[in-house]
């Protein structure tokens, strides 16, 4: 019976072609983009910054509005801090090549209870994007201090540029 496999990666003599090296490098880059460290740094941490700034803005707006605003502001700040700690620990577990013992944020961790952490992570993403929209459309973005706006810009830059780089890389791989 004749050998019908084509020469190339994985076959004797074909492991060091330019195409094979490109394939291995591409796979390594793709794996990096999917690592918890990269995802936490470029998505999780920026979302925590948005939540934190939103909570601070609610507190500031609530100074005249009463204790309900203050309670909501503090609740959002606590949520942001917890998510930041979870993202940091999640990243550290990845960098140390340890199995993840918990999820990257509180909502995803709650989703583990229902065996649906990704559904709850998607909900966290929806809430984070809603916070961004609320900050922009309510005008609260204009009330940020120079330090807060610097953090907002840094989070936005990190989040959007990384998304663009990953999208560009994926499109280049298709060519």
C-alpha positions as CSV (number, residue, x, y, z in Angstrom):
1,X,0.0,0.0,0.0
2,X,1.5,3.4,-1.0
3,X,2.1,6.1,1.6
4,X,-0.5,8.8,0.9
5,X,0.7,11.3,3.6
6,X,2.2,14.5,2.4
7,X,5.6,15.5,3.5
8,X,5.8,18.2,6.1
9,X,5.5,18.7,9.9
10,X,5.5,15.5,11.8
11,X,7.1,13.4,9.1
12,X,10.7,12.3,8.9
13,X,12.9,15.0,7.4
14,X,10.0,17.5,7.3
15,X,10.2,18.8,10.9
16,X,12.5,21.8,10.2
17,X,10.9,23.4,7.2
18,X,10.0,27.1,7.4
19,X,6.3,26.1,7.3
20,X,6.8,23.8,10.3
21,X,8.7,26.4,12.3
22,X,6.0,29.0,11.5
23,X,3.3,26.5,12.6
24,X,5.1,25.9,15.9
25,X,5.7,29.6,16.5
26,X,2.1,30.4,15.6
27,X,0.8,27.8,18.0
28,X,3.0,29.1,20.8
29,X,1.7,32.7,20.2
30,X,-1.9,31.4,20.1
31,X,-1.4,29.5,23.4
32,X,0.0,32.6,25.0
33,X,-3.1,34.6,24.0
34,X,-5.2,31.9,25.7
35,X,-3.2,31.7,28.9
36,X,-4.9,32.9,32.1
37,X,-2.0,35.3,32.7
38,X,-2.6,37.1,29.4
39,X,-6.4,37.1,29.7
40,X,-6.3,38.4,33.3
41,X,-3.8,41.1,32.4
42,X,-5.6,42.4,29.3
43,X,-9.3,41.8,30.2
44,X,-9.7,41.0,33.9
45,X,-7.5,43.7,35.4
46,X,-8.9,46.5,33.1
47,X,-12.5,45.3,34.0
48,X,-11.5,45.6,37.7
49,X,-10.2,49.1,37.1
50,X,-13.6,50.1,35.4
51,X,-15.5,48.6,38.4
52,X,-13.3,50.3,40.9
53,X,-13.6,53.7,39.2
54,X,-17.4,53.2,38.8
55,X,-17.7,52.4,42.5
56,X,-15.7,55.5,43.5
57,X,-17.8,57.6,41.1
58,X,-21.0,56.2,42.7
59,X,-19.7,57.1,46.1
60,X,-18.8,60.6,44.9
61,X,-22.3,61.1,43.3
62,X,-23.9,59.6,46.4
63,X,-22.4,62.2,48.7
64,X,-25.5,64.2,48.1
65,X,-27.8,61.3,47.4
66,X,-27.7,59.4,50.7
67,X,-26.8,56.0,52.1
68,X,-28.2,53.9,49.3
69,X,-25.6,55.3,46.8
70,X,-22.9,54.9,49.4
71,X,-23.8,51.3,50.0
72,X,-23.9,50.6,46.2
73,X,-20.6,52.4,45.7
74,X,-18.9,50.4,48.5
75,X,-20.4,47.1,47.2
76,X,-19.0,47.8,43.7
77,X,-15.6,48.7,45.2
78,X,-15.5,45.5,47.2
79,X,-16.5,43.5,44.1
80,X,-13.7,45.2,42.1
81,X,-11.0,44.5,44.8
82,X,-12.1,40.9,45.1
83,X,-12.0,40.4,41.4
84,X,-8.6,42.1,41.2
85,X,-7.2,39.7,43.9
86,X,-8.7,36.7,42.2
87,X,-7.3,37.8,38.8
88,X,-3.9,38.3,40.3
89,X,-3.9,34.9,42.1
90,X,-5.3,33.2,38.9
91,X,-2.4,34.7,36.9
92,X,0.1,33.6,39.5
93,X,-1.2,30.1,39.4
94,X,-0.7,30.1,35.6
95,X,2.8,31.6,35.8
96,X,3.7,28.9,38.4
97,X,2.1,26.2,36.2
98,X,-0.3,25.3,39.0
99,X,-3.8,24.0,38.3
100,X,-6.4,26.7,38.8
101,X,-8.1,26.1,42.1
102,X,-10.7,28.9,41.6
103,X,-12.0,31.1,38.8
104,X,-10.7,34.5,37.8
105,X,-13.5,36.5,39.3
106,X,-16.4,36.3,41.8
107,X,-19.2,35.8,39.2
108,X,-17.3,33.0,37.4
109,X,-16.6,31.4,40.8
110,X,-20.3,31.6,41.6
111,X,-20.9,29.9,38.2
112,X,-18.7,27.0,39.3
113,X,-21.5,26.2,41.8
114,X,-23.8,25.7,38.9
115,X,-21.1,24.0,36.7
116,X,-21.3,27.0,34.4
117,X,-18.4,29.3,35.2
118,X,-18.1,30.5,31.6
119,X,-21.7,31.6,31.5
120,X,-21.2,33.7,34.7
121,X,-17.9,35.0,33.3
122,X,-19.8,36.2,30.2
123,X,-22.3,37.9,32.6
124,X,-19.4,39.6,34.4
125,X,-18.2,40.8,30.9
126,X,-21.7,42.1,30.1
127,X,-21.8,44.0,33.5
128,X,-18.3,45.4,32.9
129,X,-19.2,46.7,29.5
130,X,-22.5,48.1,30.9
131,X,-20.4,49.9,33.5
132,X,-18.3,51.4,30.8
133,X,-21.4,52.6,28.9
134,X,-23.0,53.9,32.0
135,X,-19.9,55.9,32.9
136,X,-19.8,57.4,29.4
137,X,-23.5,58.0,28.8
138,X,-24.2,59.3,32.3
139,X,-21.4,61.9,32.1
140,X,-19.7,60.4,35.2
141,X,-16.5,60.1,33.0
142,X,-16.2,63.9,33.1
143,X,-16.1,63.9,36.9
144,X,-13.0,61.7,37.2
145,X,-9.9,63.0,38.8
146,X,-6.7,63.2,36.7
147,X,-5.4,60.0,38.4
148,X,-8.7,58.2,37.8
149,X,-8.8,59.2,34.1
150,X,-5.2,58.0,33.8
151,X,-6.2,54.6,35.1
152,X,-9.3,54.6,32.9
153,X,-7.1,55.4,29.8
154,X,-4.6,52.7,30.7
155,X,-7.3,50.1,31.2
156,X,-8.9,51.0,27.9
157,X,-5.7,51.0,26.0
158,X,-4.6,47.7,27.4
159,X,-8.0,46.1,26.8
160,X,-8.6,47.4,23.3
161,X,-5.0,47.1,21.9
162,X,-4.7,43.5,23.1
163,X,-8.0,42.7,21.5
164,X,-6.9,44.2,18.3
165,X,-3.5,42.4,18.3
166,X,-5.2,39.1,19.0
167,X,-7.8,39.7,16.2
168,X,-5.0,40.8,13.8
169,X,-2.9,37.7,14.6
170,X,-5.9,35.4,14.1
171,X,-6.7,37.0,10.7
172,X,-3.0,36.7,9.6
173,X,-3.0,33.0,10.6
174,X,-5.9,32.5,8.2
175,X,-3.9,33.8,5.2
